[in-house]
């Protein structure tokens, strides 16, 4: 889904994984919001949001 300059891919779909998007846009700074499992453990998180029970909900990550 795309709206203006915003793109909302399913980071679990083939071709739209985190690494696929970063490699296709090497010069762009991109803000990602997704499930913790959408990103490699080696990538540092800007912010993580948890459910009320303390389990992980989603992470915010910036490329480059």
CHARMM-style PDB file with segment names, atoms N, HN, CA, C and O in Angstrom:
ATOM      1  N   UNK     1       0.849  -1.166   0.000  1.00  0.00      PROA
ATOM      2  CA  UNK     1       0.000   0.000   0.000  1.00  0.00      PROA
ATOM      3  C   UNK     1       0.902   1.238   0.000  1.00  0.00      PROA
ATOM      4  O   UNK     1       1.913   1.272   0.701  1.00  0.00      PROA
ATOM      5  N   UNK     2       0.546   2.224  -0.764  1.00  0.00      PROA
ATOM      6  HN  UNK     2      -0.275   2.197  -1.334  1.00  0.00      PROA
ATOM      7  CA  UNK     2       1.337   3.446  -0.859  1.00  0.00      PROA
ATOM      8  C   UNK     2       0.418   4.655  -0.738  1.00  0.00      PROA
ATOM      9  O   UNK     2      -0.679   4.674  -1.295  1.00  0.00      PROA
ATOM     10  N   UNK     3       0.880   5.661  -0.004  1.00  0.00      PROA
ATOM     11  HN  UNK     3       1.772   5.646   0.448  1.00  0.00      PROA
ATOM     12  CA  UNK     3       0.140   6.898   0.178  1.00  0.00      PROA
ATOM     13  C   UNK     3       1.149   8.032   0.162  1.00  0.00      PROA
ATOM     14  O   UNK     3       2.005   8.116   1.042  1.00  0.00      PROA
ATOM     15  N   UNK     4       1.055   8.909  -0.838  1.00  0.00      PROA
ATOM     16  HN  UNK     4       0.360   8.841  -1.553  1.00  0.00      PROA
ATOM     17  CA  UNK     4       1.984  10.021  -0.995  1.00  0.00      PROA
ATOM     18  C   UNK     4       3.409   9.460  -0.999  1.00  0.00      PROA
ATOM     19  O   UNK     4       3.722   8.626  -1.849  1.00  0.00      PROA
ATOM     20  N   UNK     5       4.270   9.881  -0.093  1.00  0.00      PROA
ATOM     21  HN  UNK     5       4.016  10.558   0.597  1.00  0.00      PROA
ATOM     22  CA  UNK     5       5.634   9.355  -0.029  1.00  0.00      PROA
ATOM     23  C   UNK     5       5.754   8.202   0.958  1.00  0.00      PROA
ATOM     24  O   UNK     5       6.863   7.738   1.222  1.00  0.00      PROA
ATOM     25  N   UNK     6       4.648   7.730   1.504  1.00  0.00      PROA
ATOM     26  HN  UNK     6       3.747   8.107   1.290  1.00  0.00      PROA
ATOM     27  CA  UNK     6       4.654   6.670   2.503  1.00  0.00      PROA
ATOM     28  C   UNK     6       4.306   5.340   1.858  1.00  0.00      PROA
ATOM     29  O   UNK     6       3.395   5.248   1.036  1.00  0.00      PROA
ATOM     30  N   UNK     7       5.043   4.322   2.243  1.00  0.00      PROA
ATOM     31  HN  UNK     7       5.783   4.397   2.911  1.00  0.00      PROA
ATOM     32  CA  UNK     7       4.888   2.985   1.683  1.00  0.00      PROA
ATOM     33  C   UNK     7       4.689   2.018   2.849  1.00  0.00      PROA
ATOM     34  O   UNK     7       5.451   2.051   3.815  1.00  0.00      PROA
ATOM     35  N   UNK     8       3.691   1.174   2.768  1.00  0.00      PROA
ATOM     36  HN  UNK     8       3.072   1.147   1.983  1.00  0.00      PROA
ATOM     37  CA  UNK     8       3.346   0.266   3.853  1.00  0.00      PROA
ATOM     38  C   UNK     8       3.416  -1.187   3.377  1.00  0.00      PROA
ATOM     39  O   UNK     8       2.380  -1.806   3.133  1.00  0.00      PROA
ATOM     40  N   UNK     9       4.632  -1.739   3.242  1.00  0.00      PROA
ATOM     41  HN  UNK     9       5.474  -1.236   3.440  1.00  0.00      PROA
ATOM     42  CA  UNK     9       4.736  -3.122   2.788  1.00  0.00      PROA
ATOM     43  C   UNK     9       4.501  -4.085   3.945  1.00  0.00      PROA
ATOM     44  O   UNK     9       4.617  -3.712   5.113  1.00  0.00      PROA
ATOM     45  N   UNK    10       4.171  -5.315   3.608  1.00  0.00      PROA
ATOM     46  HN  UNK    10       4.077  -5.618   2.660  1.00  0.00      PROA
ATOM     47  CA  UNK    10       4.150  -6.381   4.605  1.00  0.00      PROA
ATOM     48  C   UNK    10       5.577  -6.903   4.651  1.00  0.00      PROA
ATOM     49  O   UNK    10       6.020  -7.560   3.709  1.00  0.00      PROA
ATOM     50  N   UNK    11       6.296  -6.628   5.711  1.00  0.00      PROA
ATOM     51  HN  UNK    11       5.937  -6.094   6.476  1.00  0.00      PROA
ATOM     52  CA  UNK    11       7.711  -6.976   5.792  1.00  0.00      PROA
ATOM     53  C   UNK    11       7.955  -8.483   5.793  1.00  0.00      PROA
ATOM     54  O   UNK    11       9.104  -8.926   5.779  1.00  0.00      PROA
ATOM     55  N   UNK    12       6.891  -9.263   5.809  1.00  0.00      PROA
ATOM     56  HN  UNK    12       5.958  -8.903   5.821  1.00  0.00      PROA
ATOM     57  CA  UNK    12       7.025 -10.710   5.756  1.00  0.00      PROA
ATOM     58  C   UNK    12       6.890 -11.276   4.363  1.00  0.00      PROA
ATOM     59  O   UNK    12       7.149 -12.462   4.158  1.00  0.00      PROA
ATOM     60  N   UNK    13       6.493 -10.466   3.396  1.00  0.00      PROA
ATOM     61  HN  UNK    13       6.283  -9.502   3.562  1.00  0.00      PROA
ATOM     62  CA  UNK    13       6.303 -10.937   2.021  1.00  0.00      PROA
ATOM     63  C   UNK    13       7.630 -11.003   1.271  1.00  0.00      PROA
ATOM     64  O   UNK    13       8.533 -10.204   1.517  1.00  0.00      PROA
ATOM     65  N   UNK    14       7.735 -11.952   0.365  1.00  0.00      PROA
ATOM     66  HN  UNK    14       7.001 -12.601   0.165  1.00  0.00      PROA
ATOM     67  CA  UNK    14       8.925 -12.097  -0.465  1.00  0.00      PROA
ATOM     68  C   UNK    14       9.176 -10.803  -1.247  1.00  0.00      PROA
ATOM     69  O   UNK    14       8.264 -10.267  -1.877  1.00  0.00      PROA
ATOM     70  N   UNK    15      10.399 -10.314  -1.204  1.00  0.00      PROA
ATOM     71  HN  UNK    15      11.140 -10.749  -0.692  1.00  0.00      PROA
ATOM     72  CA  UNK    15      10.764  -9.099  -1.923  1.00  0.00      PROA
ATOM     73  C   UNK    15      10.544  -7.820  -1.136  1.00  0.00      PROA
ATOM     74  O   UNK    15      11.011  -6.757  -1.545  1.00  0.00      PROA
ATOM     75  N   UNK    16       9.842  -7.903  -0.013  1.00  0.00      PROA
ATOM     76  HN  UNK    16       9.463  -8.766   0.320  1.00  0.00      PROA
ATOM     77  CA  UNK    16       9.629  -6.702   0.803  1.00  0.00      PROA
ATOM     78  C   UNK    16      10.116  -6.910   2.237  1.00  0.00      PROA
ATOM     79  O   UNK    16       9.654  -6.239   3.160  1.00  0.00      PROA
ATOM     80  N   UNK    17      11.048  -7.840   2.415  1.00  0.00      PROA
ATOM     81  HN  UNK    17      11.423  -8.385   1.665  1.00  0.00      PROA
ATOM     82  CA  UNK    17      11.666  -8.002   3.731  1.00  0.00      PROA
ATOM     83  C   UNK    17      12.514  -6.765   4.021  1.00  0.00      PROA
ATOM     84  O   UNK    17      12.887  -6.032   3.106  1.00  0.00      PROA
ATOM     85  N   UNK    18      12.811  -6.543   5.281  1.00  0.00      PROA
ATOM     86  HN  UNK    18      12.508  -7.139   6.025  1.00  0.00      PROA
ATOM     87  CA  UNK    18      13.631  -5.407   5.697  1.00  0.00      PROA
ATOM     88  C   UNK    18      14.889  -5.286   4.839  1.00  0.00      PROA
ATOM     89  O   UNK    18      15.172  -4.222   4.288  1.00  0.00      PROA
ATOM     90  N   UNK    19      15.643  -6.385   4.730  1.00  0.00      PROA
ATOM     91  HN  UNK    19      15.413  -7.249   5.178  1.00  0.00      PROA
ATOM     92  CA  UNK    19      16.909  -6.346   4.001  1.00  0.00      PROA
ATOM     93  C   UNK    19      16.705  -6.063   2.515  1.00  0.00      PROA
ATOM     94  O   UNK    19      17.526  -5.380   1.902  1.00  0.00      PROA
ATOM     95  N   UNK    20      15.628  -6.574   1.930  1.00  0.00      PROA
ATOM     96  HN  UNK    20      14.961  -7.128   2.429  1.00  0.00      PROA
ATOM     97  CA  UNK    20      15.326  -6.305   0.519  1.00  0.00      PROA
ATOM     98  C   UNK    20      15.128  -4.806   0.282  1.00  0.00      PROA
ATOM     99  O   UNK    20      15.640  -4.253  -0.691  1.00  0.00      PROA
ATOM    100  N   UNK    21      14.398  -4.169   1.159  1.00  0.00      PROA
ATOM    101  HN  UNK    21      13.982  -4.618   1.950  1.00  0.00      PROA
ATOM    102  CA  UNK    21      14.103  -2.738   1.007  1.00  0.00      PROA
ATOM    103  C   UNK    21      15.355  -1.896   1.220  1.00  0.00      PROA
ATOM    104  O   UNK    21      15.588  -0.938   0.483  1.00  0.00      PROA
ATOM    105  N   UNK    22      16.159  -2.239   2.216  1.00  0.00      PROA
ATOM    106  HN  UNK    22      15.970  -3.017   2.815  1.00  0.00      PROA
ATOM    107  CA  UNK    22      17.397  -1.505   2.480  1.00  0.00      PROA
ATOM    108  C   UNK    22      18.350  -1.629   1.291  1.00  0.00      PROA
ATOM    109  O   UNK    22      18.948  -0.639   0.871  1.00  0.00      PROA
ATOM    110  N   UNK    23      18.494  -2.835   0.751  1.00  0.00      PROA
ATOM    111  HN  UNK    23      18.008  -3.640   1.092  1.00  0.00      PROA
ATOM    112  CA  UNK    23      19.398  -3.041  -0.382  1.00  0.00      PROA
ATOM    113  C   UNK    23      18.912  -2.335  -1.642  1.00  0.00      PROA
ATOM    114  O   UNK    23      19.732  -1.896  -2.449  1.00  0.00      PROA
ATOM    115  N   UNK    24      17.601  -2.215  -1.832  1.00  0.00      PROA
ATOM    116  HN  UNK    24      16.936  -2.572  -1.177  1.00  0.00      PROA
ATOM    117  CA  UNK    24      17.050  -1.543  -3.013  1.00  0.00      PROA
ATOM    118  C   UNK    24      17.128  -0.022  -2.906  1.00  0.00      PROA
ATOM    119  O   UNK    24      16.970   0.676  -3.907  1.00  0.00      PROA
ATOM    120  N   UNK    25      17.369   0.497  -1.702  1.00  0.00      PROA
ATOM    121  HN  UNK    25      17.497  -0.071  -0.889  1.00  0.00      PROA
ATOM    122  CA  UNK    25      17.406   1.943  -1.464  1.00  0.00      PROA
ATOM    123  C   UNK    25      18.644   2.322  -0.656  1.00  0.00      PROA
ATOM    124  O   UNK    25      18.518   2.837   0.455  1.00  0.00      PROA
ATOM    125  N   UNK    26      19.847   2.071  -1.201  1.00  0.00      PROA
ATOM    126  HN  UNK    26      19.949   1.652  -2.103  1.00  0.00      PROA
ATOM    127  CA  UNK    26      21.067   2.254  -0.407  1.00  0.00      PROA
ATOM    128  C   UNK    26      21.347   3.690   0.036  1.00  0.00      PROA
ATOM    129  O   UNK    26      22.038   3.893   1.035  1.00  0.00      PROA
ATOM    130  N   UNK    27      20.846   4.660  -0.658  1.00  0.00      PROA
ATOM    131  HN  UNK    27      20.285   4.495  -1.469  1.00  0.00      PROA
ATOM    132  CA  UNK    27      21.133   6.062  -0.331  1.00  0.00      PROA
ATOM    133  C   UNK    27      20.025   6.724   0.484  1.00  0.00      PROA
ATOM    134  O   UNK    27      20.141   7.895   0.846  1.00  0.00      PROA
ATOM    135  N   UNK    28      18.955   5.990   0.776  1.00  0.00      PROA
ATOM    136  HN  UNK    28      18.860   5.039   0.482  1.00  0.00      PROA
ATOM    137  CA  UNK    28      17.816   6.590   1.475  1.00  0.00      PROA
ATOM    138  C   UNK    28      17.795   6.216   2.946  1.00  0.00      PROA
ATOM    139  O   UNK    28      18.134   5.095   3.329  1.00  0.00      PROA
ATOM    140  N   UNK    29      17.395   7.167   3.750  1.00  0.00      PROA
ATOM    141  HN  UNK    29      17.121   8.077   3.439  1.00  0.00      PROA
ATOM    142  CA  UNK    29      17.144   6.906   5.165  1.00  0.00      PROA
ATOM    143  C   UNK    29      15.673   6.516   5.275  1.00  0.00      PROA
ATOM    144  O   UNK    29      14.795   7.262   4.842  1.00  0.00      PROA
ATOM    145  N   UNK    30      15.410   5.353   5.851  1.00  0.00      PROA
ATOM    146  HN  UNK    30      16.124   4.747   6.203  1.00  0.00      PROA
ATOM    147  CA  UNK    30      14.051   4.816   5.904  1.00  0.00      PROA
ATOM    148  C   UNK    30      13.687   4.501   7.344  1.00  0.00      PROA
ATOM    149  O   UNK    30      14.497   3.952   8.091  1.00  0.00      PROA
ATOM    150  N   UNK    31      12.477   4.845   7.729  1.00  0.00      PROA
ATOM    151  HN  UNK    31      11.819   5.291   7.122  1.00  0.00      PROA
ATOM    152  CA  UNK    31      11.952   4.513   9.044  1.00  0.00      PROA
ATOM    153  C   UNK    31      11.042   3.299   8.892  1.00  0.00      PROA
ATOM    154  O   UNK    31      10.101   3.312   8.098  1.00  0.00      PROA
ATOM    155  N   UNK    32      11.329   2.255   9.659  1.00  0.00      PROA
ATOM    156  HN  UNK    32      12.093   2.244  10.304  1.00  0.00      PROA
ATOM    157  CA  UNK    32      10.552   1.023   9.622  1.00  0.00      PROA
ATOM    158  C   UNK    32       9.791   0.847  10.925  1.00  0.00      PROA
ATOM    159  O   UNK    32      10.303   1.154  12.002  1.00  0.00      PROA
ATOM    160  N   UNK    33       8.573   0.355  10.821  1.00  0.00      PROA
ATOM    161  HN  UNK    33       8.157   0.106   9.946  1.00  0.00      PROA
ATOM    162  CA  UNK    33       7.783  -0.034  11.989  1.00  0.00      PROA
ATOM    163  C   UNK    33       7.277  -1.438  11.693  1.00  0.00      PROA
ATOM    164  O   UNK    33       6.593  -1.658  10.693  1.00  0.00      PROA
ATOM    165  N   UNK    34       7.611  -2.383  12.557  1.00  0.00      PROA
ATOM    166  HN  UNK    34       8.167  -2.204  13.369  1.00  0.00      PROA
ATOM    167  CA  UNK    34       7.198  -3.755  12.299  1.00  0.00      PROA
ATOM    168  C   UNK    34       7.338  -4.626  13.527  1.00  0.00      PROA
ATOM    169  O   UNK    34       7.780  -4.180  14.586  1.00  0.00      PROA
ATOM    170  N   UNK    35       6.951  -5.879  13.361  1.00  0.00      PROA
ATOM    171  HN  UNK    35       6.592  -6.241  12.500  1.00  0.00      PROA
ATOM    172  CA  UNK    35       7.086  -6.854  14.437  1.00  0.00      PROA
ATOM    173  C   UNK    35       8.573  -7.091  14.706  1.00  0.00      PROA
ATOM    174  O   UNK    35       9.387  -6.990  13.788  1.00  0.00      PROA
ATOM    175  N   UNK    36       8.932  -7.401  15.939  1.00  0.00      PROA
ATOM    176  HN  UNK    36       8.270  -7.483  16.685  1.00  0.00      PROA
ATOM    177  CA  UNK    36      10.343  -7.679  16.224  1.00  0.00      PROA
ATOM    178  C   UNK    36      10.936  -8.752  15.312  1.00  0.00      PROA
ATOM    179  O   UNK    36      12.119  -8.687  14.977  1.00  0.00      PROA
ATOM    180  N   UNK    37      10.144  -9.725  14.913  1.00  0.00      PROA
ATOM    181  HN  UNK    37       9.183  -9.778  15.185  1.00  0.00      PROA
ATOM    182  CA  UNK    37      10.635 -10.806  14.052  1.00  0.00      PROA
ATOM    183  C   UNK    37      10.872 -10.357  12.610  1.00  0.00      PROA
ATOM    184  O   UNK    37      11.458 -11.107  11.829  1.00  0.00      PROA
ATOM    185  N   UNK    38      10.433  -9.158  12.240  1.00  0.00      PROA
ATOM    186  HN  UNK    38       9.958  -8.549  12.874  1.00  0.00      PROA
ATOM    187  CA  UNK    38      10.642  -8.636  10.891  1.00  0.00      PROA
ATOM    188  C   UNK    38      12.068  -8.143  10.667  1.00  0.00      PROA
ATOM    189  O   UNK    38      12.469  -7.905   9.528  1.00  0.00      PROA
ATOM    190  N   UNK    39      12.834  -7.990  11.742  1.00  0.00      PROA
ATOM    191  HN  UNK    39      12.509  -8.184  12.668  1.00  0.00      PROA
ATOM    192  CA  UNK    39      14.155  -7.382  11.657  1.00  0.00      PROA
ATOM    193  C   UNK    39      15.228  -8.306  12.219  1.00  0.00      PROA
ATOM    194  O   UNK    39      14.970  -9.062  13.156  1.00  0.00      PROA
ATOM    195  N   UNK    40      16.441  -8.248  11.644  1.00  0.00      PROA
ATOM    196  HN  UNK    40      16.650  -7.634  10.882  1.00  0.00      PROA
ATOM    197  CA  UNK    40      17.541  -9.042  12.201  1.00  0.00      PROA
ATOM    198  C   UNK    40      17.881  -8.568  13.620  1.00  0.00      PROA
ATOM    199  O   UNK    40      17.714  -7.391  13.941  1.00  0.00      PROA
ATOM    200  N   UNK    41      18.349  -9.471  14.451  1.00  0.00      PROA
ATOM    201  HN  UNK    41      18.485 -10.427  14.190  1.00  0.00      PROA
ATOM    202  CA  UNK    41      18.728  -9.112  15.816  1.00  0.00      PROA
ATOM    203  C   UNK    41      19.878  -8.111  15.843  1.00  0.00      PROA
ATOM    204  O   UNK    41      20.030  -7.362  16.808  1.00  0.00      PROA
ATOM    205  N   UNK    42      20.690  -8.097  14.784  1.00  0.00      PROA
ATOM    206  HN  UNK    42      20.567  -8.706  14.000  1.00  0.00      PROA
ATOM    207  CA  UNK    42      21.858  -7.220  14.728  1.00  0.00      PROA
ATOM    208  C   UNK    42      21.508  -5.746  14.502  1.00  0.00      PROA
ATOM    209  O   UNK    42      22.358  -4.874  14.681  1.00  0.00      PROA
ATOM    210  N   UNK    43      20.265  -5.464  14.112  1.00  0.00      PROA
ATOM    211  HN  UNK    43      19.574  -6.173  13.966  1.00  0.00      PROA
ATOM    212  CA  UNK    43      19.842  -4.094  13.838  1.00  0.00      PROA
ATOM    213  C   UNK    43      19.404  -3.443  15.155  1.00  0.00      PROA
ATOM    214  O   UNK    43      18.613  -4.012  15.908  1.00  0.00      PROA
ATOM    215  N   UNK    44      19.931  -2.239  15.419  1.00  0.00      PROA
ATOM    216  HN  UNK    44      20.573  -1.777  14.807  1.00  0.00      PROA
ATOM    217  CA  UNK    44      19.545  -1.563  16.662  1.00  0.00      PROA
ATOM    218  C   UNK    44      18.172  -0.912  16.517  1.00  0.00      PROA
ATOM    219  O   UNK    44      17.835  -0.349  15.475  1.00  0.00      PROA
ATOM    220  N   UNK    45      17.409  -1.004  17.566  1.00  0.00      PROA
ATOM    221  HN  UNK    45      17.683  -1.462  18.412  1.00  0.00      PROA
ATOM    222  CA  UNK    45      16.050  -0.460  17.599  1.00  0.00      PROA
ATOM    223  C   UNK    45      16.083   0.976  18.111  1.00  0.00      PROA
ATOM    224  O   UNK    45      16.781   1.279  19.078  1.00  0.00      PROA
ATOM    225  N   UNK    46      15.326   1.858  17.461  1.00  0.00      PROA
ATOM    226  HN  UNK    46      14.758   1.612  16.676  1.00  0.00      PROA
ATOM    227  CA  UNK    46      15.171   3.213  17.984  1.00  0.00      PROA
ATOM    228  C   UNK    46      14.237   3.191  19.181  1.00  0.00      PROA
ATOM    229  O   UNK    46      14.433   3.900  20.168  1.00  0.00      PROA
ATOM    230  N   UNK    47      13.200   2.341  19.061  1.00  0.00      PROA
ATOM    231  HN  UNK    47      13.041   1.765  18.259  1.00  0.00      PROA
ATOM    232  CA  UNK    47      12.187   2.271  20.108  1.00  0.00      PROA
ATOM    233  C   UNK    47      11.442   0.950  19.976  1.00  0.00      PROA
ATOM    234  O   UNK    47      11.199   0.479  18.865  1.00  0.00      PROA
ATOM    235  N   UNK    48      11.086   0.363  21.086  1.00  0.00      PROA
ATOM    236  HN  UNK    48      11.284   0.746  21.989  1.00  0.00      PROA
ATOM    237  CA  UNK    48      10.277  -0.858  21.093  1.00  0.00      PROA
ATOM    238  C   UNK    48       9.027  -0.612  21.923  1.00  0.00      PROA
ATOM    239  O   UNK    48       9.082   0.013  22.982  1.00  0.00      PROA
ATOM    240  N   UNK    49       7.909  -1.109  21.433  1.00  0.00      PROA
ATOM    241  HN  UNK    49       7.865  -1.616  20.573  1.00  0.00      PROA
ATOM    242  CA  UNK    49       6.627  -0.956  22.124  1.00  0.00      PROA
ATOM    243  C   UNK    49       6.159  -2.346  22.538  1.00  0.00      PROA
ATOM    244  O   UNK    49       6.176  -3.283  21.740  1.00  0.00      PROA
ATOM    245  N   UNK    50       5.746  -2.463  23.788  1.00  0.00      PROA
ATOM    246  HN  UNK    50       5.732  -1.701  24.436  1.00  0.00      PROA
ATOM    247  CA  UNK    50       5.278  -3.739  24.321  1.00  0.00      PROA
ATOM    248  C   UNK    50       3.781  -3.709  24.573  1.00  0.00      PROA
ATOM    249  O   UNK    50       3.184  -2.655  24.789  1.00  0.00      PROA
ATOM    250  N   UNK    51       3.184  -4.917  24.540  1.00  0.00      PROA
ATOM    251  HN  UNK    51       3.670  -5.774  24.365  1.00  0.00      PROA
ATOM    252  CA  UNK    51       1.801  -5.055  24.971  1.00  0.00      PROA
ATOM    253  C   UNK    51       1.734  -4.790  26.473  1.00  0.00      PROA
ATOM    254  O   UNK    51       2.774  -4.727  27.129  1.00  0.00      PROA
ATOM    255  N   UNK    52       0.559  -4.636  27.018  1.00  0.00      PROA
ATOM    256  HN  UNK    52      -0.286  -4.687  26.485  1.00  0.00      PROA
ATOM    257  CA  UNK    52       0.398  -4.376  28.446  1.00  0.00      PROA
ATOM    258  C   UNK    52       0.965  -5.499  29.309  1.00  0.00      PROA
ATOM    259  O   UNK    52       1.376  -5.257  30.444  1.00  0.00      PROA
ATOM    260  N   UNK    53       0.991  -6.725  28.784  1.00  0.00      PROA
ATOM    261  HN  UNK    53       0.657  -6.921  27.862  1.00  0.00      PROA
ATOM    262  CA  UNK    53       1.536  -7.839  29.563  1.00  0.00      PROA
ATOM    263  C   UNK    53       3.061  -7.920  29.481  1.00  0.00      PROA
ATOM    264  O   UNK    53       3.661  -8.821  30.067  1.00  0.00      PROA
ATOM    265  N   UNK    54       3.694  -6.986  28.761  1.00  0.00      PROA
ATOM    266  HN  UNK    54       3.206  -6.255  28.285  1.00  0.00      PROA
ATOM    267  CA  UNK    54       5.146  -6.929  28.669  1.00  0.00      PROA
ATOM    268  C   UNK    54       5.737  -7.666  27.483  1.00  0.00      PROA
ATOM    269  O   UNK    54       6.943  -7.580  27.254  1.00  0.00      PROA
ATOM    270  N   UNK    55       4.931  -8.387  26.723  1.00  0.00      PROA
ATOM    271  HN  UNK    55       3.950  -8.457  26.909  1.00  0.00      PROA
ATOM    272  CA  UNK    55       5.452  -9.076  25.550  1.00  0.00      PROA
ATOM    273  C   UNK    55       5.647  -8.073  24.406  1.00  0.00      PROA
ATOM    274  O   UNK    55       4.910  -7.092  24.314  1.00  0.00      PROA
ATOM    275  N   UNK    56       6.639  -8.314  23.534  1.00  0.00      PROA
ATOM    276  HN  UNK    56       7.239  -9.111  23.609  1.00  0.00      PROA
ATOM    277  CA  UNK    56       6.948  -7.357  22.467  1.00  0.00      PROA
ATOM    278  C   UNK    56       5.799  -7.206  21.465  1.00  0.00      PROA
ATOM    279  O   UNK    56       5.192  -8.195  21.055  1.00  0.00      PROA
ATOM    280  N   UNK    57       5.510  -5.975  21.081  1.00  0.00      PROA
ATOM    281  HN  UNK    57       6.003  -5.171  21.415  1.00  0.00      PROA
ATOM    282  CA  UNK    57       4.482  -5.686  20.108  1.00  0.00      PROA
ATOM    283  C   UNK    57       5.110  -5.284  18.773  1.00  0.00      PROA
ATOM    284  O   UNK    57       4.969  -6.003  17.784  1.00  0.00      PROA
ATOM    285  N   UNK    58       5.803  -4.137  18.737  1.00  0.00      PROA
ATOM    286  HN  UNK    58       5.917  -3.553  19.541  1.00  0.00      PROA
ATOM    287  CA  UNK    58       6.481  -3.723  17.516  1.00  0.00      PROA
ATOM    288  C   UNK    58       7.712  -2.897  17.821  1.00  0.00      PROA
ATOM    289  O   UNK    58       7.858  -2.329  18.903  1.00  0.00      PROA
ATOM    290  N   UNK    59       8.615  -2.844  16.813  1.00  0.00      PROA
ATOM    291  HN  UNK    59       8.497  -3.305  15.933  1.00  0.00      PROA
ATOM    292  CA  UNK    59       9.864  -2.110  16.915  1.00  0.00      PROA
ATOM    293  C   UNK    59       9.887  -1.006  15.862  1.00  0.00      PROA
ATOM    294  O   UNK    59       9.260  -1.116  14.808  1.00  0.00      PROA
ATOM    295  N   UNK    60      10.623   0.060  16.174  1.00  0.00      PROA
ATOM    296  HN  UNK    60      11.132   0.149  17.030  1.00  0.00      PROA
ATOM    297  CA  UNK    60      10.848   1.151  15.235  1.00  0.00      PROA
ATOM    298  C   UNK    60      12.341   1.184  14.957  1.00  0.00      PROA
ATOM    299  O   UNK    60      13.158   1.245  15.875  1.00  0.00      PROA
ATOM    300  N   UNK    61      12.685   1.141  13.662  1.00  0.00      PROA
ATOM    301  HN  UNK    61      12.021   1.091  12.917  1.00  0.00      PROA
ATOM    302  CA  UNK    61      14.071   1.035  13.236  1.00  0.00      PROA
ATOM    303  C   UNK    61      14.311   2.044  12.117  1.00  0.00      PROA
ATOM    304  O   UNK    61      13.424   2.309  11.306  1.00  0.00      PROA
ATOM    305  N   UNK    62      15.521   2.604  12.082  1.00  0.00      PROA
ATOM    306  HN  UNK    62      16.242   2.389  12.741  1.00  0.00      PROA
ATOM    307  CA  UNK    62      15.894   3.533  11.023  1.00  0.00      PROA
ATOM    308  C   UNK    62      17.076   2.952  10.252  1.00  0.00      PROA
ATOM    309  O   UNK    62      18.067   2.538  10.855  1.00  0.00      PROA
ATOM    310  N   UNK    63      16.980   2.920   8.932  1.00  0.00      PROA
ATOM    311  HN  UNK    63      16.175   3.257   8.443  1.00  0.00      PROA
ATOM    312  CA  UNK    63      18.100   2.442   8.124  1.00  0.00      PROA
ATOM    313  C   UNK    63      19.071   3.594   7.881  1.00  0.00      PROA
ATOM    314  O   UNK    63      18.700   4.766   7.934  1.00  0.00      PROA
ATOM    315  N   UNK    64      20.308   3.232   7.617  1.00  0.00      PROA
ATOM    316  HN  UNK    64      20.609   2.280   7.574  1.00  0.00      PROA
ATOM    317  CA  UNK    64      21.386   4.200   7.362  1.00  0.00      PROA
ATOM    318  C   UNK    64      21.481   5.169   8.491  1.00  0.00      PROA
ATOM    319  OT1 UNK    64      22.326   6.064   8.468  1.00  0.00      PROA
TER     320      UNK     64
END
